[in-house]
Amino acid sequence: MADGTATRRPAKSLTAAFVRTAKTPGKYFDGHGLFLKVDAAGARRWVQRIVIRGKRVEMGLGSADLVTLAEAREAAHENRKVARAGGDPLRAKREAEAVPTFAEATRIVYDINRPSWRNPKHAAQFLSTLETYAFPRIGQMSVADVTAADVEAILAPIWRTKAETARRVRQRIGKVMKLAMKRKWRADDPSAVSGEELGRHSTSQTPRKALPYSDVPAFLAAVRQSKATGATKLAMELLVLTAARSGEIRLARWDEIDLANATWTIPAQRMKAGREHRVPLSDRAVTVLRDAQRLADESGLVFPGTRYGKPLSDATLQKLTRELGFDVHVHGFRSTFRVWAQERSTAPREVAEMALAHVVKNKVEAAYARSDLFDLRRRLMETWAAAATAAMADVVRVA
């Protein structure tokens, strides 16, 4: 294999370690038509040789820097199934890579999520609200061309008078944009419109229930003693320790985690604000992640669900809090952390806000916010971990 010759190999002959380190130009076969191609510059990409409707062709399956060996094998397997059934996976790939309109992207999101939406009314409302409020302006636009100004124009007429509807429209536009970012149709999420541009709602929204910070140690103790799966318990604890959003935790991948430097780098496409966010990991958070390594599979997910390749669901974490008798919302732990930081530490406001990955809304303040205050945040999160996992400590100075 090391000489780069293009000889056929047995099925699944490559290893993840070899794929990561392969540098010698050549073709390295994995079986069933799948091979790793290393070019003269050292770039590595996946290619599949496949017979489609009697014609032998080669399909690119992506860069090996972005597509794991397991993912390449799964894609190759699916392509062979489609081809054997008389389909054309190459054409399907080309169509999938074409940038759709916002309306088309909306229906893709709808089709993907409809099987998991238990409430038919919710599924219907997802489409109807966007058809009513978003489609007239951006429905026929390429999903790549929608701007924040377009989203503001959609929300402005209902922002004050139909606050809850406006919130849901923005959330659902965001869901479509997250798919667009995931599929590389665009690089940002224009739905992250600040309320400052739209003005205050005329009606207040009910905040999500949060746990008093003095009860967090008892909550985490109950989590550890629960009968939930190992992944669920560890994900819940890391959510509390990092004050991260549920989706950021559930979709976390091992290639984002640097345990040696105790840092978790969340890519921009998975952040609400659409920009990369570094999370300093406390000693306890690192321990949680090392425990999670024992559960790791080839999916690359830090917290895999019960179905291979699928992450834990948000409902799983919320269900755990209810089963343990805590009347709180999973997202509320961010509020718990924020109140603790305000009342039990001397961390400056901007440090706590940066820890929550909040966008600085004041334009003048934002212009001077060049640093992500990482070292100060590391000290704050270490103190928070100690408070969350033991008896509450006295106020500790972090800056």
C-alpha positions as CSV (number, residue, x, y, z in Angstrom):
1,M,0.0,0.0,0.0
2,A,2.8,2.4,0.9
3,D,4.2,2.4,-2.7
4,G,1.0,4.0,-4.0
5,T,0.4,1.3,-6.7
6,A,-3.2,1.0,-7.9
7,T,-3.8,-2.7,-7.1
8,R,-7.2,-4.0,-5.9
9,R,-7.5,-4.5,-2.2
10,P,-9.8,-6.7,-0.1
11,A,-13.0,-5.0,1.2
12,K,-12.4,-2.6,4.0
13,S,-8.6,-2.8,3.8
14,L,-7.9,0.8,4.7
15,T,-7.7,2.1,8.2
16,A,-8.6,5.5,9.6
17,A,-5.1,6.0,10.8
18,F,-3.7,5.3,7.3
19,V,-6.1,7.7,5.7
20,R,-5.1,10.5,8.0
21,T,-1.4,10.0,7.3
22,A,-1.2,8.9,3.6
23,K,1.1,11.2,1.7
24,T,2.6,9.2,-1.1
25,P,0.8,9.9,-4.4
26,G,-1.3,7.1,-5.7
27,K,-4.5,5.2,-5.4
28,Y,-5.3,3.1,-2.3
29,F,-8.2,0.7,-2.7
30,D,-10.6,-0.1,0.1
31,G,-12.8,-2.6,-1.9
32,H,-16.1,-2.4,-3.7
33,G,-14.7,0.3,-6.0
34,L,-13.8,2.8,-3.3
35,F,-10.3,4.2,-3.2
36,L,-8.3,7.0,-1.6
37,K,-6.5,9.1,-4.2
38,V,-3.5,11.1,-3.1
39,D,-2.3,13.7,-5.6
40,A,1.2,15.0,-6.1
41,A,0.5,18.0,-3.8
42,G,-0.5,15.6,-1.0
43,A,-4.3,16.3,-1.2
44,R,-6.4,13.3,-0.4
45,R,-9.9,12.6,-1.8
46,W,-12.3,9.7,-2.0
47,V,-13.2,8.3,-5.4
48,Q,-15.6,5.4,-6.3
49,R,-15.5,3.3,-9.4
50,I,-19.0,2.2,-10.2
51,V,-21.1,0.9,-13.1
52,I,-24.2,3.0,-13.7
53,R,-26.6,1.7,-16.3
54,G,-23.9,-0.3,-18.0
55,K,-21.3,2.4,-18.0
56,R,-18.2,2.4,-15.8
57,V,-17.6,5.8,-14.2
58,E,-15.7,7.4,-11.3
59,M,-17.5,9.5,-8.7
60,G,-15.9,11.9,-6.3
61,L,-17.0,11.4,-2.7
62,G,-15.2,14.4,-1.2
63,S,-12.0,15.4,0.5
64,A,-10.6,12.9,3.1
65,D,-10.1,15.9,5.4
66,L,-13.9,16.3,5.6
67,V,-15.2,12.8,4.9
68,T,-14.1,10.0,7.2
69,L,-13.4,6.4,6.0
70,A,-16.6,5.2,7.6
71,E,-18.6,8.0,5.9
72,A,-17.0,7.2,2.5
73,R,-17.7,3.5,2.9
74,E,-21.4,4.3,3.7
75,A,-21.7,6.6,0.7
76,A,-20.1,4.1,-1.6
77,H,-22.5,1.4,-0.3
78,E,-25.5,3.6,-0.9
79,N,-24.4,4.5,-4.4
80,R,-24.0,0.8,-5.3
81,K,-27.5,0.0,-4.0
82,V,-28.9,2.8,-6.1
83,A,-27.0,1.7,-9.2
84,R,-28.0,-1.9,-8.8
85,A,-31.6,-0.9,-8.6
86,G,-31.3,0.9,-11.9
87,G,-30.8,4.4,-10.5
88,D,-28.2,7.0,-11.3
89,P,-26.3,8.1,-8.1
90,L,-24.0,10.4,-10.1
91,R,-27.0,12.3,-11.4
92,A,-28.5,12.4,-7.9
93,K,-25.3,13.8,-6.6
94,R,-25.1,16.5,-9.2
95,E,-28.8,17.5,-8.5
96,A,-28.1,17.5,-4.8
97,E,-25.1,19.9,-5.3
98,A,-27.2,22.4,-7.2
99,V,-28.2,25.3,-5.1
100,P,-32.0,25.3,-4.6
101,T,-34.4,28.2,-4.1
102,F,-35.5,29.0,-0.5
103,A,-38.8,27.3,-1.1
104,E,-37.1,24.2,-2.4
105,A,-34.7,24.2,0.5
106,T,-37.7,24.6,2.9
107,R,-39.3,21.5,1.5
108,I,-36.0,19.5,1.8
109,V,-35.9,20.5,5.5
110,Y,-39.6,19.5,5.9
111,D,-39.1,16.1,4.2
112,I,-36.0,15.4,6.4
113,N,-37.7,16.3,9.7
114,R,-41.3,15.2,9.1
115,P,-40.7,11.5,10.2
116,S,-39.3,12.7,13.5
117,W,-42.0,15.3,14.2
118,R,-44.5,13.5,16.3
119,N,-47.1,16.3,16.1
120,P,-48.6,16.5,12.6
121,K,-49.8,20.0,13.5
122,H,-46.3,21.2,14.1
123,A,-45.1,19.8,10.8
124,A,-48.0,21.5,9.0
125,Q,-47.2,24.8,10.8
126,F,-43.6,24.7,9.7
127,L,-44.6,24.9,6.1
128,S,-47.6,27.1,6.5
129,T,-45.8,29.9,8.4
130,L,-43.0,30.1,5.9
131,E,-45.4,29.9,2.9
132,T,-47.4,32.8,4.4
133,Y,-44.6,35.1,5.6
134,A,-41.4,34.1,3.9
135,F,-42.2,32.7,0.5
136,P,-43.8,35.9,-1.0
137,R,-40.4,37.7,-0.6
138,I,-37.7,35.0,-0.8
139,G,-39.4,31.8,-1.9
140,Q,-38.1,31.9,-5.4
141,M,-34.7,33.4,-4.5
142,S,-31.7,31.1,-4.4
143,V,-31.1,30.1,-0.8
144,A,-27.6,31.4,-1.2
145,D,-28.8,35.0,-2.0
146,V,-31.1,35.6,0.9
147,T,-29.7,38.4,3.1
148,A,-30.3,39.7,6.6
149,A,-32.2,42.6,5.1
150,D,-34.6,40.2,3.5
151,V,-35.2,38.5,6.8
152,E,-35.7,41.8,8.5
153,A,-38.3,42.8,5.8
154,I,-40.2,39.6,6.5
155,L,-40.2,40.0,10.3
156,A,-40.7,43.7,10.6
157,P,-44.5,43.8,9.8
158,I,-45.3,41.2,12.5
159,W,-42.5,41.7,15.0
160,R,-44.5,44.0,17.3
161,T,-48.0,42.7,16.7
162,K,-47.4,38.9,16.4
163,A,-44.4,38.4,18.6
164,E,-44.6,34.6,18.9
165,T,-45.3,34.1,15.2
166,A,-42.3,36.3,14.3
167,R,-40.1,34.3,16.7
168,R,-41.2,31.0,15.0
169,V,-40.8,32.4,11.5
170,R,-37.3,33.5,12.3
171,Q,-36.5,30.2,13.9
172,R,-37.8,28.2,10.9
173,I,-35.9,30.4,8.4
174,G,-32.9,29.6,10.6
175,K,-33.5,25.9,10.3
176,V,-33.5,26.2,6.5
177,M,-30.4,28.3,6.6
178,K,-28.6,25.7,8.8
179,L,-29.3,23.1,6.2
180,A,-28.0,25.4,3.5
181,M,-24.8,26.0,5.5
182,K,-24.4,22.2,6.2
183,R,-24.7,21.5,2.4
184,K,-22.2,24.3,1.5
185,W,-24.9,26.3,-0.3
186,R,-24.0,29.4,1.8
187,A,-21.5,30.3,4.6
188,D,-23.7,32.2,7.1
189,D,-27.1,32.4,8.7
190,P,-29.0,35.6,7.8
191,S,-31.8,34.8,10.2
192,A,-29.7,35.9,13.2
193,V,-31.4,39.2,13.1
194,S,-30.9,41.3,16.3
195,G,-34.1,42.5,18.0
196,E,-32.3,45.9,18.2
197,E,-32.9,46.4,14.5
198,L,-36.6,45.4,14.8
199,G,-37.5,47.0,18.1
200,R,-39.0,45.6,21.2
201,H,-41.9,43.1,21.1
202,S,-45.1,44.6,22.4
203,T,-45.6,41.4,24.4
204,S,-43.0,39.7,26.6
205,Q,-42.0,36.1,26.0
206,T,-42.1,33.5,28.8
207,P,-38.4,32.7,29.7
208,R,-37.4,29.1,29.7
209,K,-37.4,27.6,33.2
210,A,-34.0,27.6,34.8
211,L,-32.6,25.8,37.9
212,P,-31.3,27.9,40.8
213,Y,-27.5,27.6,40.7
214,S,-27.4,26.3,44.3
215,D,-29.4,23.2,43.1
216,V,-27.0,22.4,40.3
217,P,-24.7,20.0,42.3
218,A,-27.8,18.0,43.4
219,F,-29.0,17.9,39.8
220,L,-25.7,16.6,38.4
221,A,-25.5,14.0,41.2
222,A,-29.0,12.8,40.2
223,V,-27.9,12.7,36.6
224,R,-25.0,10.5,37.4
225,Q,-27.1,8.1,39.5
226,S,-29.9,7.9,36.9
227,K,-30.6,4.9,34.6
228,A,-30.1,7.0,31.5
229,T,-27.6,5.8,28.8
230,G,-24.0,6.7,29.4
231,A,-24.0,9.2,26.4
232,T,-27.1,10.9,27.8
233,K,-25.6,11.4,31.2
234,L,-22.3,12.6,30.0
235,A,-23.9,15.0,27.4
236,M,-26.1,16.5,30.1
237,E,-23.2,17.1,32.4
238,L,-21.0,18.7,29.7
239,L,-24.0,20.9,28.7
240,V,-24.1,22.2,32.3
241,L,-20.3,22.6,32.6
242,T,-19.9,24.5,29.4
243,A,-23.2,26.4,29.4
244,A,-23.4,25.4,25.7
245,R,-26.7,25.1,23.7
246,S,-28.2,21.7,23.4
247,G,-27.6,21.4,19.7
248,E,-23.9,22.4,20.1
249,I,-23.5,19.5,22.6
250,R,-25.5,16.9,20.8
251,L,-23.8,17.5,17.5
252,A,-20.3,17.8,18.9
253,R,-17.7,15.8,17.0
254,W,-14.3,14.5,18.1
255,D,-12.4,16.4,15.5
256,E,-13.6,19.6,17.3
257,I,-12.1,18.5,20.6
258,D,-8.5,19.1,21.6
259,L,-8.2,17.3,25.0
260,A,-4.5,18.0,25.2
261,N,-5.1,21.8,25.3
262,A,-8.6,21.5,26.9
263,T,-10.3,23.3,24.1
264,W,-13.4,22.7,22.1
265,T,-13.7,24.6,18.8
266,I,-17.3,24.7,17.5
267,P,-17.4,25.5,13.8
268,A,-19.3,28.5,12.5
269,Q,-22.0,26.5,10.8
270,R,-23.1,25.0,14.1
271,M,-23.2,28.3,16.0
272,K,-26.3,30.4,16.3
273,A,-24.4,33.5,15.4
274,G,-22.7,31.8,12.4
275,R,-19.1,32.2,13.7
276,E,-16.6,29.9,15.2
277,H,-16.6,29.7,19.0
278,R,-13.8,28.4,21.2
279,V,-14.9,26.8,24.5
280,P,-12.3,26.4,27.3
281,L,-12.8,23.0,29.0
282,S,-12.5,22.8,32.7
283,D,-10.7,19.8,34.3
284,R,-14.1,18.2,35.0
285,A,-15.3,18.7,31.4
286,V,-12.1,17.0,30.2
287,T,-12.8,14.1,32.5
288,V,-16.4,13.9,31.1
289,L,-15.0,13.8,27.5
290,R,-12.4,11.1,28.4
291,D,-15.3,9.0,29.7
292,A,-17.2,9.7,26.5
293,Q,-14.2,8.4,24.5
294,R,-15.1,4.9,25.8
295,L,-18.4,5.1,24.0
296,A,-16.9,6.4,20.7
297,D,-17.8,4.7,17.4
298,E,-16.8,5.5,13.8
299,S,-19.6,8.1,13.4
300,G,-17.3,10.8,14.9
301,L,-20.0,12.0,17.2
302,V,-19.0,12.7,20.8
303,F,-22.4,11.6,22.0
304,P,-23.9,9.1,19.6
305,G,-27.5,8.2,19.9
306,T,-29.0,4.7,20.0
307,R,-29.1,4.6,16.1
308,Y,-25.7,4.5,14.4
309,G,-24.7,7.9,12.9
310,K,-27.5,9.7,14.7
311,P,-26.9,12.1,17.6
312,L,-28.9,12.2,20.8
313,S,-32.1,14.1,20.4
314,D,-33.0,17.2,22.3
315,A,-36.1,15.4,23.6
316,T,-33.8,12.8,25.2
317,L,-32.1,15.4,27.4
318,Q,-35.4,17.2,28.2
319,K,-36.9,13.8,29.2
320,L,-34.1,13.1,31.6
321,T,-34.7,16.4,33.5
322,R,-38.4,15.5,33.8
323,E,-37.8,12.0,34.9
324,L,-35.5,13.2,37.7
325,G,-38.2,15.5,39.0
326,F,-36.6,18.8,37.9
327,D,-39.1,21.3,36.4
328,V,-36.6,23.0,34.2
329,H,-35.8,23.4,30.5
330,V,-32.4,22.2,29.2
331,H,-31.7,25.6,27.6
332,G,-32.3,27.1,31.1
333,F,-28.9,26.0,32.3
334,R,-27.4,28.8,30.3
335,S,-29.5,31.2,32.4
336,T,-28.4,29.4,35.5
337,F,-24.8,29.9,34.6
338,R,-25.4,33.6,33.7
339,V,-27.0,34.3,37.1
340,W,-24.3,32.5,38.9
341,A,-21.6,34.5,37.0
342,Q,-23.3,37.7,38.0
343,E,-24.0,36.9,41.6
344,R,-21.1,34.6,42.6
345,S,-18.1,35.7,40.6
346,T,-16.5,39.0,39.8
347,A,-16.1,38.2,36.1
348,P,-16.8,41.2,34.0
349,R,-20.1,41.2,32.1
350,E,-18.4,40.7,28.7
351,V,-16.5,37.6,29.9
352,A,-19.8,35.9,30.9
353,E,-21.5,37.0,27.7
354,M,-18.6,35.7,25.6
355,A,-18.8,32.4,27.5
356,L,-22.3,32.1,26.3
357,A,-21.3,33.0,22.7
358,H,-23.7,36.0,22.8
359,V,-23.3,38.6,20.0
360,V,-22.3,42.0,21.2
361,K,-25.3,44.1,19.9
362,N,-23.8,47.5,20.6
363,K,-21.9,48.4,17.5
364,V,-19.3,50.6,19.2
365,E,-18.7,48.0,21.9
366,A,-18.4,45.3,19.2
367,A,-15.8,47.3,17.3
368,Y,-13.5,47.1,20.3
369,A,-14.2,43.4,21.1
370,R,-11.2,42.1,19.2
371,S,-10.4,39.3,21.8
372,D,-12.5,36.3,22.7
373,L,-11.2,36.7,26.3
374,F,-10.2,33.1,26.3
375,D,-7.9,33.0,29.3
376,L,-10.4,34.9,31.5
377,R,-13.2,32.6,30.3
378,R,-11.0,29.5,31.2
379,R,-10.7,30.7,34.7
380,L,-14.4,31.5,34.9
381,M,-15.4,28.0,33.6
382,E,-13.0,26.3,36.0
383,T,-14.7,28.1,38.9
384,W,-18.1,27.3,37.5
385,A,-17.3,23.6,37.3
386,A,-16.2,23.6,40.9
387,A,-19.4,25.2,42.0
388,A,-21.5,23.0,39.8
389,T,-20.0,19.7,41.0
390,A,-19.6,20.5,44.8
391,A,-20.9,22.7,47.5
392,M,-21.2,26.4,46.4
393,A,-18.0,28.3,47.1
394,D,-17.6,31.9,48.2
395,V,-17.3,34.6,45.5
396,V,-14.1,33.9,43.6
397,R,-12.2,36.7,41.7
398,V,-11.6,35.8,38.1
399,A,-10.4,39.1,36.7
